[in-house]
Each structure stands twice: as structure tokens, then as C-alpha cells.
Amino acid sequence: MTRLKTHIWVSAYLTRLRLVEIPAFVVAKGDADAGAVLVKLNTLDGNAQLFQRRFDLMTGDRVWDEIAHGPETDADAALSAQRRTDPDLWIIEVEDRAGRHLLDEPGLN
């Protein structure tokens, strides 16, 4: 099975967010072909969630796991730690007061 290049997935994700008027920004650009992606959801109230995609060995699916939740400073600390261990990491920040990130929609896994 051919794997979708990261830069194509990121572009498609940003387009889907833009179509429903959810602001999003690429904070760190990683490897265009195979960089991992972290999504930070900033709810603009001082809190944030951080999501990372992983491969579920039991089902064979790719799923988005929440790896941080709470004060935005905690999410930023988790991002910094991840970035130190993976310089090819993409970081996307989504800003939505309603907490929408679209990662649970079909086609984004």
C-alpha cells in the first residue's frame, strides 16, 4: 500500500479546515515525504489539546490520540519535548473556540 506523503495530507487538512472557516497554521514544517504530524487545538481560553496519529496494531487503522489536554502551556511543553526528539515533525495549530479539529472525520486518519 502506498503511503500518502505528509505535505499532501497537511495541505488537504488545512483546506478542509479553511472550508469550514476554522483557522489553522503550520507552526513547524517537517519532512515533506514522511514527517509525523502533531495537531494542537487551541480553544482560545488558555487551554489546548494535542493530538498525534498512531497505527493501531489490533485493527490496522490509523487513529488520532490525545497526548496532552489542559493549560496551553502544558501542550506547548509536550510539543517542545516531541520536537527535540523528532526534528522532522510537522506541527499544525488549529484555533477554534468550539473545539473543532475535524480529525475524527472520514479521510483524515
N, C-alpha and C positions, 0 to 999 in steps of 0.2 A: 504494500500500500504506500502510495506517495504521500509524503507529509507536506502540508501547506507551509510555505515559507512565512516566517514571522512577520516580515514587513507587510505582506499581503493581508494577513489576519488583522494586524493593527490598523491598517488603512480601512478595511471593511468594518471593524468595530467602531472606529471614530466616525465613519459615515453613518452607521446605524444610530449612534448617539445623536449626531447632528440632525438627523431626520426627525427626531422627537424632541429637539431643542434642549438637549442635555449637554452642557459644556464639558469638554474633556481636552486634556493637554498631554502631550508626550513630554514627560519630565526628564527621562533618560532614554536614549536610543541605544539599544543593544545590537547584537549580531543580527544582520538583516535576514539571514537564512534560518538560523536555528536558536536564536536567543530566547530565553524564558521570559514570560511576561508576568508582572505583578500589577494589579489594579488597586489603586487607593480610591475609596469612595469617601469624599469629604462632604459631610452633611451641613457644613457651614454654620455649625453651632458649637464648634470646639471639639467635635467628635469625628471619628473616622473608622472605616473598616478597611482591612487589607486582604485581598484575595490572591490566591496562587493556584494555577492549574496543575493537576496531577493526573497520573494514569491509575485508574482503579484496576488492580490485578484480578479482582474477583469477577468483574463484569466486562472488562476490556474497554470501558468508557473513559473518556477524559472528563474530569469533574473539577469544579472550582471550589476550593476550600477556603474558608475564612481563617486567616492565620493571625489576625490581630483585630481587636474591637475595643473601642473606648476612646479616651482622650487622643486627639490628633497627634500629640507629642509621642505617645506610645507607638502609633502607627509609623510615624517618621523614624523612630529609633529602630523599629523592626526593618524598615526599608533600608536604612543605613547599614545594618548588620548584613542583610542579604546582598547589598551592593558590594560590600567588602569581599564577600566570598565568591561573587559571580559578576565580573566586570562586563559580561555580555548581556546583562539583564536589561529588559525594557521596563520602564515604569510609566504607567498611564494614570493620571489623576482625573477622576470624574467628580464634578461638583453638582450635587442635587440635594436640595432640602428634603425632598420626599424619599430619599434613599434609593432611587432607581439607578441600576447599573447595567441592566439588560443581560448580564452574564448567564441568567437562567433561561434565556430564550433559545429556541432551536437554532442551530447553526453556529453558535458561539462557543461550543465546547470543543 
